[in-house]
Amino acid sequence: QVQLVESGGGLVQAGGSLRLSCAASGLALRFYSMAWYRQAPGKQRELVATNSRGGNTNYADSVKGRFTIDRDNAKNTVYLQMNSLKPEDTAVYYCNTNLMQLNWGQGTQVTVSS
């Protein structure tokens, strides 16, 4: 059974950093272009960053220069390094393929206080 498990969220002050992890089981992430998404209260889920099978990355304008997506195929894990966090980054963060092909995990809550 395919499963994505996100972790690493928490409460942090503005300007702080967090590193999120997304561990996959039941499939090999190296065959997929992966992405991080987020959903803030009352808002739709939005794409934050993508990481292609070849390692090319793209970012939403709102996080460009602050967030970094990377992966460790040997560990079957995708990461999101978040620096210079802002209150508007507060959301539940999820990983999935860039085409949202997999069942969503439970996500990990990120709360940034001002």
C-alpha positions as a printed NumPy array, in Angstrom:
array([[  0.   ,   0.   ,   0.   ],
       [  1.337,   3.394,  -0.991],
       [  1.725,   5.781,   1.899],
       [  3.169,   9.274,   2.326],
       [  4.054,  10.444,   5.822],
       [  4.93 ,  14.081,   6.381],
       [  6.749,  15.285,   9.485],
       [  8.874,  18.115,  10.815],
       [  6.273,  20.811,  11.277],
       [  5.849,  22.879,  14.392],
       [  5.527,  26.324,  15.889],
       [  8.255,  28.793,  14.996],
       [  8.731,  32.537,  15.23 ],
       [  8.872,  34.674,  12.128],
       [ 12.334,  34.516,  10.621],
       [ 12.907,  30.995,  11.838],
       [ 13.469,  27.762,   9.944],
       [ 11.98 ,  24.304,   9.68 ],
       [ 12.843,  21.239,   7.642],
       [  9.951,  19.062,   6.573],
       [ 10.274,  15.428,   5.56 ],
       [  8.045,  13.236,   3.441],
       [  8.747,   9.529,   3.719],
       [  7.188,   7.24 ,   1.142],
       [  6.425,   3.549,   1.36 ],
       [  5.015,   1.225,  -1.234],
       [  6.623,   2.996,  -4.166],
       [  9.984,   4.322,  -5.291],
       [ 10.036,   8.102,  -5.35 ],
       [ 12.912,   8.162,  -7.819],
       [ 10.396,   7.416, -10.589],
       [  8.289,  10.476,  -9.789],
       [  8.48 ,  14.204,  -9.929],
       [  7.563,  15.2  ,  -6.399],
       [  6.07 ,  18.318,  -4.894],
       [  5.155,  20.022,  -1.68 ],
       [  1.772,  21.648,  -1.253],
       [  0.171,  23.622,   1.528],
       [ -3.297,  24.532,   2.67 ],
       [ -3.992,  27.437,   4.944],
       [ -7.264,  27.726,   6.872],
       [-10.096,  28.756,   4.59 ],
       [ -7.933,  28.557,   1.478],
       [ -7.404,  26.083,  -1.309],
       [ -4.417,  23.795,  -1.4  ],
       [ -1.588,  25.397,  -3.326],
       [  1.603,  24.183,  -4.929],
       [  4.734,  25.295,  -3.095],
       [  7.656,  23.542,  -4.791],
       [  8.43 ,  20.774,  -7.25 ],
       [ 11.41 ,  18.499,  -7.723],
       [ 11.612,  16.542, -10.963],
       [ 13.096,  13.093, -11.342],
       [ 16.184,  14.77 , -12.748],
       [ 16.465,  17.134,  -9.821],
       [ 15.117,  20.289, -11.464],
       [ 13.244,  22.468,  -9.016],
       [ 10.547,  25.12 ,  -9.248],
       [  8.985,  27.297,  -6.588],
       [  5.938,  29.406,  -6.042],
       [  6.815,  33.069,  -6.169],
       [  5.793,  33.462,  -2.539],
       [  8.523,  31.1  ,  -1.325],
       [ 11.237,  31.582,  -3.94 ],
       [ 14.593,  32.271,  -2.31 ],
       [ 13.406,  31.054,   1.086],
       [ 12.398,  27.416,   0.558],
       [ 14.426,  24.558,  -0.912],
       [ 13.04 ,  21.205,  -2.037],
       [ 15.338,  18.233,  -2.313],
       [ 15.189,  14.491,  -2.139],
       [ 17.136,  11.458,  -1.015],
       [ 16.126,   8.591,  -3.281],
       [ 18.088,   6.1  ,  -1.207],
       [ 15.934,   7.013,   1.791],
       [ 12.813,   7.379,  -0.371],
       [ 12.263,  10.773,   1.212],
       [ 11.572,  14.286,  -0.029],
       [ 12.45 ,  17.344,   2.043],
       [ 11.435,  20.972,   2.237],
       [ 13.869,  23.335,   3.917],
       [ 12.032,  26.48 ,   4.928],
       [ 13.993,  29.554,   5.969],
       [ 12.983,  33.118,   6.799],
       [  9.508,  31.925,   7.643],
       [  6.639,  34.401,   7.63 ],
       [  3.238,  34.255,   9.341],
       [  1.643,  33.808,   5.91 ],
       [  3.514,  30.49 ,   5.576],
       [  1.241,  29.071,   8.278],
       [ -0.529,  26.051,   6.79 ],
       [ -0.701,  22.285,   6.709],
       [  2.02 ,  21.047,   4.39 ],
       [  1.633,  17.953,   2.229],
       [  3.752,  16.114,  -0.287],
       [  2.582,  14.299,  -3.394],
       [  3.672,  13.857,  -6.975],
       [  3.541,  16.959,  -9.162],
       [  0.378,  15.463, -10.699],
       [ -1.172,  14.62 ,  -7.33 ],
       [ -1.308,  10.96 ,  -8.278],
       [ -1.119,   9.531,  -4.792],
       [ -3.416,   9.465,  -1.799],
       [ -2.788,  12.424,   0.447],
       [ -1.032,  11.909,   3.741],
       [ -2.06 ,  13.564,   6.985],
       [  0.195,  16.529,   6.396],
       [  2.29 ,  18.396,   8.929],
       [  1.208,  21.643,  10.572],
       [  3.481,  24.656,  10.294],
       [  2.598,  27.666,  12.419],
       [  4.628,  30.863,  12.189],
       [  4.062,  33.458,  14.882],
       [  4.705,  37.134,  14.339]])
